[in-house]
Amino acid sequence: MSAAADNDREEQYAYPMPPAGGWTADDLDRIPGLPPHTELIDGGLFFMSPQTDFHMATLRLLENALLDHAPEDLYVVREMTTKLGKRDRPEPDLMVVPQSARTGPEQTWYDPAAILLAVEIVSDDSVERDREIKPRKYAGARIPHFWRVEKNDGLPVVYVYELDPATHSYAVTGIHHNQLKVAVPFPLAVDLTAVSGSRRPASGGRR
């Protein structure tokens, strides 16, 4: 590869140096040239690897289930950020918020106080963040419900957590194989094995 090509490649992947103390949540809207779905954790930038078919199919399955079952006063958010603090702006795969939390077409983030449910689908490059760092921060922000989704033999397994108001930490309320069925934050049932299908499964829930 030529020196010119090396320089072009370096420029393509060069990002601004962080200020002392790291980036802030507000900086994420201002840093030029960031790739889609960049997250800020503890003042550091994290970039997403190419999405796998499992991640895409699981995201679609759960998003459709939430859309079908959520009450009309709730809104399902896909791949948008939340500001947990000055140095933290993660991007859950899915969130459920009140319709009133929407501020307009230019909105880029949601207040954690408005988030009823956050969902993370674990990827190979985000295992520690999705299993340890983000749940701890979501609990610290008092988000009442959290789902962590793992892959097992090609199918999703959903770990369901609920916030303990006394300790402000998450407690596991269920580990769901093949079927996810919960009563909170609203009643929902979804066939997790449908992730391998090509069509949206039928549902009697609200659209």
Contacts in CASP RR format, 6 or more apart in sequence:
PFRMAT RR
TARGET T0000
AUTHOR 0000-0000-0000
METHOD contacts of the structure
MODEL  1
MSAAADNDREEQYAYPMPPAGGWTADDLDRIPGLPPHTELIDGGLFFMSP
QTDFHMATLRLLENALLDHAPEDLYVVREMTTKLGKRDRPEPDLMVVPQS
ARTGPEQTWYDPAAILLAVEIVSDDSVERDREIKPRKYAGARIPHFWRVE
KNDGLPVVYVYELDPATHSYAVTGIHHNQLKVAVPFPLAVDLTAVSGSRR
PASGGRR
1 9 0 8 1.000
15 31 0 8 1.000
15 33 0 8 1.000
15 34 0 8 1.000
15 45 0 8 1.000
16 31 0 8 1.000
16 32 0 8 1.000
18 43 0 8 1.000
18 44 0 8 1.000
18 45 0 8 1.000
21 43 0 8 1.000
22 43 0 8 1.000
22 44 0 8 1.000
22 87 0 8 1.000
23 31 0 8 1.000
23 40 0 8 1.000
23 43 0 8 1.000
23 44 0 8 1.000
23 45 0 8 1.000
23 87 0 8 1.000
24 40 0 8 1.000
24 43 0 8 1.000
24 86 0 8 1.000
24 87 0 8 1.000
25 40 0 8 1.000
25 83 0 8 1.000
25 84 0 8 1.000
25 85 0 8 1.000
25 86 0 8 1.000
25 87 0 8 1.000
25 88 0 8 1.000
25 89 0 8 1.000
25 109 0 8 1.000
27 40 0 8 1.000
28 34 0 8 1.000
28 38 0 8 1.000
28 40 0 8 1.000
28 81 0 8 1.000
28 89 0 8 1.000
29 108 0 8 1.000
31 45 0 8 1.000
34 45 0 8 1.000
35 47 0 8 1.000
35 48 0 8 1.000
36 48 0 8 1.000
37 47 0 8 1.000
37 48 0 8 1.000
37 79 0 8 1.000
37 91 0 8 1.000
38 45 0 8 1.000
38 46 0 8 1.000
38 47 0 8 1.000
38 48 0 8 1.000
38 91 0 8 1.000
39 45 0 8 1.000
39 46 0 8 1.000
39 48 0 8 1.000
39 81 0 8 1.000
39 89 0 8 1.000
39 90 0 8 1.000
39 91 0 8 1.000
39 129 0 8 1.000
40 46 0 8 1.000
40 87 0 8 1.000
40 88 0 8 1.000
40 89 0 8 1.000
40 90 0 8 1.000
41 88 0 8 1.000
41 90 0 8 1.000
41 129 0 8 1.000
41 133 0 8 1.000
41 134 0 8 1.000
41 137 0 8 1.000
42 87 0 8 1.000
42 88 0 8 1.000
43 87 0 8 1.000
43 88 0 8 1.000
44 87 0 8 1.000
46 126 0 8 1.000
46 129 0 8 1.000
48 123 0 8 1.000
48 125 0 8 1.000
49 123 0 8 1.000
49 124 0 8 1.000
49 125 0 8 1.000
52 123 0 8 1.000
54 151 0 8 1.000
54 154 0 8 1.000
54 156 0 8 1.000
54 195 0 8 1.000
55 93 0 8 1.000
55 121 0 8 1.000
55 123 0 8 1.000
57 195 0 8 1.000
57 196 0 8 1.000
57 197 0 8 1.000
58 121 0 8 1.000
58 149 0 8 1.000
58 151 0 8 1.000
58 156 0 8 1.000
58 195 0 8 1.000
59 78 0 8 1.000
59 93 0 8 1.000
59 94 0 8 1.000
59 121 0 8 1.000
61 156 0 8 1.000
61 190 0 8 1.000
61 192 0 8 1.000
61 194 0 8 1.000
61 195 0 8 1.000
61 201 0 8 1.000
62 93 0 8 1.000
62 94 0 8 1.000
62 119 0 8 1.000
62 121 0 8 1.000
62 147 0 8 1.000
62 149 0 8 1.000
62 156 0 8 1.000
62 190 0 8 1.000
63 76 0 8 1.000
63 78 0 8 1.000
63 94 0 8 1.000
64 200 0 8 1.000
64 201 0 8 1.000
64 203 0 8 1.000
65 180 0 8 1.000
65 188 0 8 1.000
65 190 0 8 1.000
65 203 0 8 1.000
66 76 0 8 1.000
66 94 0 8 1.000
66 96 0 8 1.000
66 117 0 8 1.000
66 188 0 8 1.000
67 76 0 8 1.000
67 207 0 8 1.000
68 203 0 8 1.000
68 204 0 8 1.000
68 205 0 8 1.000
68 206 0 8 1.000
68 207 0 8 1.000
69 186 0 8 1.000
69 187 0 8 1.000
69 188 0 8 1.000
69 189 0 8 1.000
69 203 0 8 1.000
69 205 0 8 1.000
69 206 0 8 1.000
70 76 0 8 1.000
70 96 0 8 1.000
70 186 0 8 1.000
70 206 0 8 1.000
71 186 0 8 1.000
71 206 0 8 1.000
72 99 0 8 1.000
72 206 0 8 1.000
73 98 0 8 1.000
73 99 0 8 1.000
74 96 0 8 1.000
74 97 0 8 1.000
74 98 0 8 1.000
74 99 0 8 1.000
74 116 0 8 1.000
74 186 0 8 1.000
75 96 0 8 1.000
75 97 0 8 1.000
75 98 0 8 1.000
75 99 0 8 1.000
75 101 0 8 1.000
75 102 0 8 1.000
76 94 0 8 1.000
76 95 0 8 1.000
76 96 0 8 1.000
77 94 0 8 1.000
77 95 0 8 1.000
77 96 0 8 1.000
77 97 0 8 1.000
77 110 0 8 1.000
78 93 0 8 1.000
78 94 0 8 1.000
79 91 0 8 1.000
79 92 0 8 1.000
79 93 0 8 1.000
79 94 0 8 1.000
80 91 0 8 1.000
80 95 0 8 1.000
80 107 0 8 1.000
80 108 0 8 1.000
80 109 0 8 1.000
80 110 0 8 1.000
81 89 0 8 1.000
81 90 0 8 1.000
81 91 0 8 1.000
81 108 0 8 1.000
81 109 0 8 1.000
81 110 0 8 1.000
82 89 0 8 1.000
82 90 0 8 1.000
82 91 0 8 1.000
82 92 0 8 1.000
82 95 0 8 1.000
82 109 0 8 1.000
82 110 0 8 1.000
82 111 0 8 1.000
82 112 0 8 1.000
82 115 0 8 1.000
82 118 0 8 1.000
82 141 0 8 1.000
83 89 0 8 1.000
83 109 0 8 1.000
83 111 0 8 1.000
83 112 0 8 1.000
84 90 0 8 1.000
84 112 0 8 1.000
84 137 0 8 1.000
84 138 0 8 1.000
84 140 0 8 1.000
84 141 0 8 1.000
85 141 0 8 1.000
88 137 0 8 1.000
89 109 0 8 1.000
90 129 0 8 1.000
90 134 0 8 1.000
90 137 0 8 1.000
92 118 0 8 1.000
92 119 0 8 1.000
92 120 0 8 1.000
92 134 0 8 1.000
93 119 0 8 1.000
93 120 0 8 1.000
93 121 0 8 1.000
93 149 0 8 1.000
94 117 0 8 1.000
94 118 0 8 1.000
94 119 0 8 1.000
95 110 0 8 1.000
95 115 0 8 1.000
95 116 0 8 1.000
95 117 0 8 1.000
95 118 0 8 1.000
95 119 0 8 1.000
96 115 0 8 1.000
96 116 0 8 1.000
96 117 0 8 1.000
96 185 0 8 1.000
97 110 0 8 1.000
97 114 0 8 1.000
97 115 0 8 1.000
97 116 0 8 1.000
98 114 0 8 1.000
98 116 0 8 1.000
100 114 0 8 1.000
101 110 0 8 1.000
101 111 0 8 1.000
101 114 0 8 1.000
112 138 0 8 1.000
112 141 0 8 1.000
112 142 0 8 1.000
112 143 0 8 1.000
113 141 0 8 1.000
113 142 0 8 1.000
115 141 0 8 1.000
115 143 0 8 1.000
116 143 0 8 1.000
116 144 0 8 1.000
116 145 0 8 1.000
116 185 0 8 1.000
117 143 0 8 1.000
117 144 0 8 1.000
117 145 0 8 1.000
117 146 0 8 1.000
117 147 0 8 1.000
117 185 0 8 1.000
118 138 0 8 1.000
118 143 0 8 1.000
118 145 0 8 1.000
118 146 0 8 1.000
118 147 0 8 1.000
119 146 0 8 1.000
119 147 0 8 1.000
119 149 0 8 1.000
120 126 0 8 1.000
120 130 0 8 1.000
120 134 0 8 1.000
120 135 0 8 1.000
120 146 0 8 1.000
120 147 0 8 1.000
120 148 0 8 1.000
120 149 0 8 1.000
121 130 0 8 1.000
121 149 0 8 1.000
121 156 0 8 1.000
122 130 0 8 1.000
122 131 0 8 1.000
122 148 0 8 1.000
122 149 0 8 1.000
122 150 0 8 1.000
122 151 0 8 1.000
123 130 0 8 1.000
130 148 0 8 1.000
131 148 0 8 1.000
135 146 0 8 1.000
135 148 0 8 1.000
135 161 0 8 1.000
135 170 0 8 1.000
136 169 0 8 1.000
138 146 0 8 1.000
138 170 0 8 1.000
139 146 0 8 1.000
139 163 0 8 1.000
139 168 0 8 1.000
139 169 0 8 1.000
139 170 0 8 1.000
140 168 0 8 1.000
140 169 0 8 1.000
142 163 0 8 1.000
142 168 0 8 1.000
143 163 0 8 1.000
144 162 0 8 1.000
144 163 0 8 1.000
144 185 0 8 1.000
145 160 0 8 1.000
145 161 0 8 1.000
145 162 0 8 1.000
145 163 0 8 1.000
145 184 0 8 1.000
145 185 0 8 1.000
146 161 0 8 1.000
146 163 0 8 1.000
146 170 0 8 1.000
147 158 0 8 1.000
147 159 0 8 1.000
147 160 0 8 1.000
147 161 0 8 1.000
148 158 0 8 1.000
148 159 0 8 1.000
148 161 0 8 1.000
149 156 0 8 1.000
149 157 0 8 1.000
149 158 0 8 1.000
149 159 0 8 1.000
150 156 0 8 1.000
150 157 0 8 1.000
150 159 0 8 1.000
151 157 0 8 1.000
152 177 0 8 1.000
154 195 0 8 1.000
154 196 0 8 1.000
155 177 0 8 1.000
155 178 0 8 1.000
155 192 0 8 1.000
155 193 0 8 1.000
155 195 0 8 1.000
155 196 0 8 1.000
156 192 0 8 1.000
156 195 0 8 1.000
157 175 0 8 1.000
157 176 0 8 1.000
157 177 0 8 1.000
157 192 0 8 1.000
158 175 0 8 1.000
158 176 0 8 1.000
158 180 0 8 1.000
158 192 0 8 1.000
159 172 0 8 1.000
159 174 0 8 1.000
159 175 0 8 1.000
159 176 0 8 1.000
160 172 0 8 1.000
160 173 0 8 1.000
160 174 0 8 1.000
160 175 0 8 1.000
160 176 0 8 1.000
160 180 0 8 1.000
160 182 0 8 1.000
161 170 0 8 1.000
161 171 0 8 1.000
161 172 0 8 1.000
161 173 0 8 1.000
162 170 0 8 1.000
162 171 0 8 1.000
162 173 0 8 1.000
162 184 0 8 1.000
163 169 0 8 1.000
163 170 0 8 1.000
163 171 0 8 1.000
164 170 0 8 1.000
164 171 0 8 1.000
176 182 0 8 1.000
176 192 0 8 1.000
177 192 0 8 1.000
178 191 0 8 1.000
178 192 0 8 1.000
178 193 0 8 1.000
179 189 0 8 1.000
179 190 0 8 1.000
179 191 0 8 1.000
179 192 0 8 1.000
179 193 0 8 1.000
180 188 0 8 1.000
180 189 0 8 1.000
180 190 0 8 1.000
180 192 0 8 1.000
181 188 0 8 1.000
181 189 0 8 1.000
181 190 0 8 1.000
182 188 0 8 1.000
190 201 0 8 1.000
190 203 0 8 1.000
191 201 0 8 1.000
194 201 0 8 1.000
END
